[in-house]
Amino acid sequence: MTVKEIVKLHLISHGYDGLFNEDSCACLGIDLAPCDEMCGDCEVGFKVPCPSDCGDHDFHISAEKEPPCQQPCQQP
């Protein structure tokens, strides 16, 4: 079993969608480390929509299941 296979099994079994790190790198579990550079600082996370000002990606991976509140933030 490879490291990629172990990580993929962990993501699936714990309900995570992928990995991300602070360098704005993110990947989904179904296409894990397409750059072949999975780093030790990658963290597990959840797929969330991109902020409206992103435009560079189809998704983001976040530590939180819900995306951060966009401005203006409306509370119920």
ChimeraX attribute file (.defattr): number of C-alpha atoms within 10 A of each C-alpha:
attribute: neighborCount
match mode: 1-to-1
recipient: residues
	/A:1	5
	/A:2	7
	/A:3	9
	/A:4	14
	/A:5	12
	/A:6	10
	/A:7	16
	/A:8	20
	/A:9	13
	/A:10	14
	/A:11	20
	/A:12	13
	/A:13	9
	/A:14	9
	/A:15	12
	/A:16	20
	/A:17	20
	/A:18	27
	/A:19	28
	/A:20	24
	/A:21	19
	/A:22	9
	/A:23	8
	/A:24	8
	/A:25	14
	/A:26	25
	/A:27	23
	/A:28	22
	/A:29	21
	/A:30	12
	/A:31	10
	/A:32	18
	/A:33	18
	/A:34	11
	/A:35	9
	/A:36	8
	/A:37	8
	/A:38	18
	/A:39	11
	/A:40	7
	/A:41	10
	/A:42	16
	/A:43	15
	/A:44	23
	/A:45	24
	/A:46	21
	/A:47	23
	/A:48	18
	/A:49	15
	/A:50	15
	/A:51	14
	/A:52	7
	/A:53	6
	/A:54	11
	/A:55	9
	/A:56	7
	/A:57	10
	/A:58	10
	/A:59	17
	/A:60	22
	/A:61	26
	/A:62	23
	/A:63	17
	/A:64	12
	/A:65	13
	/A:66	11
	/A:67	16
	/A:68	12
	/A:69	10
	/A:70	9
	/A:71	6
	/A:72	6
	/A:73	8
	/A:74	7
	/A:75	5
	/A:76	3
